[in-house]
Amino acid sequence: MNTLTLKISADQEQALLQMSKQAHLSKSELVRRAIAAYIGQRNAAGPFVSALDRAGDLVGCFSGGPPDLSSNPRHLDGFGAV
């Protein structure tokens, strides 16, 4: 088994010690289980999909407006604070 060294806050250490005693498990076993649960949860969620990937067919479909609203603040006149 490989070794991993990490730094945790005093509050995290106290919580880990408390959980370790309650579960009758070593701190290392609790951390291994937490990492396994995190990895399992991330894998179950599927691969990362960006907003561009989800709405890619909509990007560039609008015509007739300014190409980039951020390039000229006057395009935002009338929006925001009254």
C-alpha positions in Angstrom: 0.0 0.0 0.0 1.3 3.5 -0.8 1.7 6.3 1.7 0.1 9.8 1.3 1.0 12.7 3.6 -1.4 15.6 3.9 -2.0 18.6 6.1 -5.3 19.1 7.8 -6.6 21.7 10.2 -6.9 21.2 13.9 -10.7 21.0 13.6 -10.4 18.4 10.9 -8.0 16.4 13.0 -10.4 16.5 16.0 -13.4 15.4 13.9 -11.3 12.6 12.3 -10.2 11.4 15.7 -13.8 11.5 17.0 -15.2 9.6 14.0 -12.3 7.1 14.2 -13.3 6.3 17.8 -17.0 6.1 17.0 -16.5 3.8 14.0 -13.7 1.7 15.7 -11.6 2.3 12.6 -8.2 3.8 12.1 -7.8 7.3 10.8 -6.2 5.9 7.7 -9.1 3.6 7.0 -11.6 6.4 7.4 -9.6 8.6 5.0 -9.3 5.6 2.5 -13.1 5.1 2.7 -13.8 8.8 2.2 -11.5 9.0 -0.9 -13.1 5.8 -2.3 -16.6 7.3 -1.7 -15.6 10.6 -3.4 -14.1 8.9 -6.4 -17.1 6.6 -6.7 -19.4 9.6 -6.6 -17.4 11.5 -9.2 -17.4 8.5 -11.5 -21.1 7.9 -11.1 -21.7 11.5 -12.2 -20.1 10.8 -15.5 -17.5 12.9 -17.4 -17.4 16.6 -17.1 -19.6 18.4 -19.7 -19.1 22.1 -20.2 -21.9 24.6 -20.8 -20.5 25.0 -24.3 -20.8 21.3 -24.9 -24.4 21.3 -23.7 -25.4 24.3 -25.8 -23.0 24.0 -28.6 -25.7 24.0 -31.2 -26.9 27.4 -30.0 -23.6 29.1 -30.0 -23.4 31.5 -33.0 -27.0 30.9 -34.1 -28.1 34.5 -33.3 -27.5 37.1 -36.0 -28.1 40.8 -36.2 -26.8 41.9 -32.8 -23.4 43.2 -31.8 -20.7 40.5 -32.0 -19.6 41.0 -28.5 -21.6 42.9 -25.9 -18.6 43.2 -23.6 -16.6 45.2 -26.1 -18.8 48.3 -25.8 -20.4 49.2 -22.5 -23.1 51.4 -24.2 -24.8 48.2 -25.4 -25.8 47.7 -21.7 -27.3 51.2 -21.3 -30.7 50.9 -19.6 -29.9 47.7 -17.8 -29.0 47.3 -14.2 -29.2 50.1 -11.7 -32.1 52.6 -12.1 
